[in-house]
Amino acid sequence: MMDKVNLAEKFSRFTEHWSPKIAGEVNDAYIKLVKFKGEFVWHHHDHEDEMFQVVKGSFTMKLRDRDVEIREGEFIIIPRGVEHKPVAEAECCVMLIEPKSTLNTGNVRNERTLPKLDRV
C-alpha cells in the first residue's frame, strides 16, 4: 500500500529509548524509528551498513578515533565493521535505514538486544 508516513505521529506512539520500531520496508531494508537518550553500547555489525538520520534533536556518534555530532536534518552512515556507540544527552528521534538482518546491538548480546522488532 502506498500511504504517506507522518514521522511526528509515528514517534508519538512510543516512549521507550533504544528500542527501534519498524515504520516501513524498502526492498531488503527496514525503515526504523528509534528514540535515543543516554548511552548505548559499543558494537559493530559484521555484514551491514547503517544509516542514522536525526529527525528531532541531536546525538553524538562515538567512534574509536573521534566523536561526530549529528544534528537535526543530518545523517551519518556507519560502514559494516566500524565500532560505534550512539550517545544522546537529551531525547533524540532518529530514523534508521538498514538491512532487515541488522540486530540492534550488532556483535554484542545483552539486555538491550532485540531479536524481534515491533511495528509502529
Secondary structure as GFF3:
##gff-version 3
##sequence-region A 1 120
A	DSSP	alpha_helix	7	11	.	.	.	ID=ss1
A	DSSP	beta_strand	21	26	.	.	.	ID=ss2
A	DSSP	beta_strand	29	39	.	.	.	ID=ss3
A	DSSP	beta_strand	50	56	.	.	.	ID=ss4
A	DSSP	beta_strand	58	63	.	.	.	ID=ss5
A	DSSP	beta_strand	67	71	.	.	.	ID=ss6
A	DSSP	beta_strand	75	78	.	.	.	ID=ss7
A	DSSP	beta_strand	84	99	.	.	.	ID=ss8
###
